[in-house]
Amino acid sequence: MLAGAAIDLAVSAHTHRWRIIRVGEMGNPYPAVIGGGPEMDRATVIELTADTAGLRAVIKDADGQQLDQFTGARTR
């Protein structure tokens, strides 16, 4: 249903495991960032920035350590 929408980046709350799904990884035409679980050992924070240069999402654990990041261009 969302495949035809103008989505630059989907951000979802916890599925009990953080993850970045890059374009095409699961047949998806847009990237997705998913937060971690409800317990502190799996909790995450997603920092998002957007400017004319593009989008950036950084996933950090509860201690502030970077786990992964996504950088991509905006389509609009």
CYANA upper distance limits for C-alpha pairs under 8 A (distance plus 0.5 A):
  2 LEU  CA      7 ILE  CA      8.46
  3 ALA  CA     28 ASN  CA      7.70
  3 ALA  CA     29 PRO  CA      6.66
  3 ALA  CA     30 TYR  CA      8.39
  6 ALA  CA     75 THR  CA      8.09
  7 ILE  CA     30 TYR  CA      6.83
  7 ILE  CA     75 THR  CA      8.49
  8 ASP  CA     30 TYR  CA      6.74
  8 ASP  CA     31 PRO  CA      7.69
  8 ASP  CA     73 ALA  CA      8.23
  8 ASP  CA     74 ARG  CA      6.33
  8 ASP  CA     75 THR  CA      6.70
  9 LEU  CA     30 TYR  CA      6.64
  9 LEU  CA     31 PRO  CA      5.73
  9 LEU  CA     32 ALA  CA      6.14
  9 LEU  CA     33 VAL  CA      7.98
 10 ALA  CA     30 TYR  CA      7.84
 10 ALA  CA     31 PRO  CA      6.81
 10 ALA  CA     32 ALA  CA      4.98
 10 ALA  CA     33 VAL  CA      6.72
 11 VAL  CA     32 ALA  CA      6.26
 11 VAL  CA     33 VAL  CA      5.38
 11 VAL  CA     34 ILE  CA      6.41
 11 VAL  CA     35 GLY  CA      8.48
 12 SER  CA     32 ALA  CA      7.97
 12 SER  CA     33 VAL  CA      6.79
 12 SER  CA     34 ILE  CA      5.26
 12 SER  CA     35 GLY  CA      6.89
 13 ALA  CA     34 ILE  CA      6.31
 13 ALA  CA     35 GLY  CA      5.53
 13 ALA  CA     36 GLY  CA      7.90
 14 HIS  CA     18 TRP  CA      7.56
 14 HIS  CA     34 ILE  CA      6.73
 14 HIS  CA     35 GLY  CA      5.11
 14 HIS  CA     36 GLY  CA      5.39
 14 HIS  CA     37 GLY  CA      5.87
 14 HIS  CA     38 PRO  CA      7.95
 15 THR  CA     34 ILE  CA      7.69
 15 THR  CA     35 GLY  CA      7.48
 15 THR  CA     36 GLY  CA      6.88
 15 THR  CA     37 GLY  CA      6.85
 16 HIS  CA     35 GLY  CA      8.17
 16 HIS  CA     36 GLY  CA      5.56
 16 HIS  CA     37 GLY  CA      4.09
 16 HIS  CA     38 PRO  CA      7.28
 16 HIS  CA     42 ARG  CA      7.78
 17 ARG  CA     34 ILE  CA      8.20
 17 ARG  CA     35 GLY  CA      7.30
 17 ARG  CA     36 GLY  CA      4.98
 17 ARG  CA     37 GLY  CA      6.15
 17 ARG  CA     42 ARG  CA      7.55
 18 TRP  CA     33 VAL  CA      8.26
 18 TRP  CA     34 ILE  CA      5.74
 18 TRP  CA     35 GLY  CA      5.10
 18 TRP  CA     36 GLY  CA      4.59
 18 TRP  CA     37 GLY  CA      7.84
 18 TRP  CA     42 ARG  CA      8.50
 18 TRP  CA     44 THR  CA      7.81
 18 TRP  CA     59 ILE  CA      8.45
 19 ARG  CA     33 VAL  CA      6.55
 19 ARG  CA     34 ILE  CA      5.67
 19 ARG  CA     35 GLY  CA      7.36
 19 ARG  CA     36 GLY  CA      8.25
 20 ILE  CA     31 PRO  CA      7.92
 20 ILE  CA     32 ALA  CA      6.29
 20 ILE  CA     33 VAL  CA      5.08
 20 ILE  CA     34 ILE  CA      6.77
 20 ILE  CA     68 ASP  CA      8.17
 20 ILE  CA     69 GLN  CA      8.19
 20 ILE  CA     70 PHE  CA      7.79
 21 ILE  CA     25 GLU  CA      6.76
 21 ILE  CA     26 MET  CA      8.01
 21 ILE  CA     31 PRO  CA      6.13
 21 ILE  CA     32 ALA  CA      5.56
 21 ILE  CA     33 VAL  CA      6.89
 22 ARG  CA     28 ASN  CA      8.46
 22 ARG  CA     30 TYR  CA      7.74
 22 ARG  CA     31 PRO  CA      5.16
 22 ARG  CA     32 ALA  CA      7.11
 23 VAL  CA     27 GLY  CA      8.01
 23 VAL  CA     28 ASN  CA      6.17
 23 VAL  CA     29 PRO  CA      5.97
 23 VAL  CA     30 TYR  CA      5.55
 23 VAL  CA     31 PRO  CA      5.35
 24 GLY  CA     28 ASN  CA      5.40
 24 GLY  CA     29 PRO  CA      6.43
 24 GLY  CA     30 TYR  CA      8.06
 33 VAL  CA     57 ALA  CA      8.06
 35 GLY  CA     43 ALA  CA      8.14
 35 GLY  CA     44 THR  CA      6.35
 35 GLY  CA     45 VAL  CA      7.48
 35 GLY  CA     46 ILE  CA      7.35
 35 GLY  CA     59 ILE  CA      8.07
 36 GLY  CA     42 ARG  CA      6.09
 36 GLY  CA     43 ALA  CA      5.55
 36 GLY  CA     44 THR  CA      5.63
 37 GLY  CA     42 ARG  CA      5.53
 37 GLY  CA     43 ALA  CA      5.62
 37 GLY  CA     44 THR  CA      7.88
 38 PRO  CA     42 ARG  CA      7.25
 38 PRO  CA     43 ALA  CA      6.25
 39 GLU  CA     43 ALA  CA      6.28
 40 MET  CA     62 ALA  CA      7.04
 41 ASP  CA     62 ALA  CA      7.85
 42 ARG  CA     61 ASP  CA      7.73
 42 ARG  CA     62 ALA  CA      8.30
 43 ALA  CA     61 ASP  CA      6.57
 43 ALA  CA     62 ALA  CA      6.26
 44 THR  CA     59 ILE  CA      7.01
 44 THR  CA     60 LYS  CA      5.98
 44 THR  CA     61 ASP  CA      5.02
 44 THR  CA     62 ALA  CA      6.19
 45 VAL  CA     59 ILE  CA      6.27
 45 VAL  CA     60 LYS  CA      5.72
 45 VAL  CA     61 ASP  CA      6.83
 45 VAL  CA     62 ALA  CA      7.57
 46 ILE  CA     57 ALA  CA      6.95
 46 ILE  CA     58 VAL  CA      6.09
 46 ILE  CA     59 ILE  CA      5.13
 46 ILE  CA     60 LYS  CA      6.91
 47 GLU  CA     56 ARG  CA      8.46
 47 GLU  CA     57 ALA  CA      6.05
 47 GLU  CA     58 VAL  CA      5.64
 47 GLU  CA     59 ILE  CA      7.03
 47 GLU  CA     60 LYS  CA      8.39
 48 LEU  CA     55 LEU  CA      7.91
 48 LEU  CA     56 ARG  CA      6.24
 48 LEU  CA     57 ALA  CA      5.10
 48 LEU  CA     58 VAL  CA      7.17
 49 THR  CA     55 LEU  CA      6.32
 49 THR  CA     56 ARG  CA      5.72
 49 THR  CA     57 ALA  CA      7.09
 50 ALA  CA     54 GLY  CA      6.21
 50 ALA  CA     55 LEU  CA      5.00
 50 ALA  CA     56 ARG  CA      6.92
 51 ASP  CA     55 LEU  CA      7.19
 52 THR  CA     74 ARG  CA      8.30
 53 ALA  CA     73 ALA  CA      7.44
 53 ALA  CA     74 ARG  CA      8.25
 54 GLY  CA     71 THR  CA      7.78
 54 GLY  CA     72 GLY  CA      6.24
 54 GLY  CA     73 ALA  CA      4.85
 54 GLY  CA     74 ARG  CA      5.54
 55 LEU  CA     70 PHE  CA      8.40
 55 LEU  CA     71 THR  CA      6.15
 55 LEU  CA     72 GLY  CA      5.77
 55 LEU  CA     73 ALA  CA      6.48
 55 LEU  CA     74 ARG  CA      6.80
 56 ARG  CA     69 GLN  CA      7.71
 56 ARG  CA     70 PHE  CA      6.08
 56 ARG  CA     71 THR  CA      4.97
 56 ARG  CA     72 GLY  CA      7.07
 57 ALA  CA     69 GLN  CA      6.03
 57 ALA  CA     70 PHE  CA      5.60
 57 ALA  CA     71 THR  CA      7.07
 58 VAL  CA     66 GLN  CA      7.38
 58 VAL  CA     67 LEU  CA      8.14
 58 VAL  CA     68 ASP  CA      6.56
 58 VAL  CA     69 GLN  CA      4.82
 58 VAL  CA     70 PHE  CA      6.99
 59 ILE  CA     66 GLN  CA      6.44
 59 ILE  CA     67 LEU  CA      6.05
 59 ILE  CA     68 ASP  CA      5.93
 59 ILE  CA     69 GLN  CA      6.55
 60 LYS  CA     64 GLY  CA      5.81
 60 LYS  CA     65 GLN  CA      5.70
 60 LYS  CA     66 GLN  CA      4.84
 60 LYS  CA     67 LEU  CA      5.82
 60 LYS  CA     68 ASP  CA      7.85
 61 ASP  CA     65 GLN  CA      5.98
 61 ASP  CA     66 GLN  CA      7.12
 61 ASP  CA     67 LEU  CA      7.21
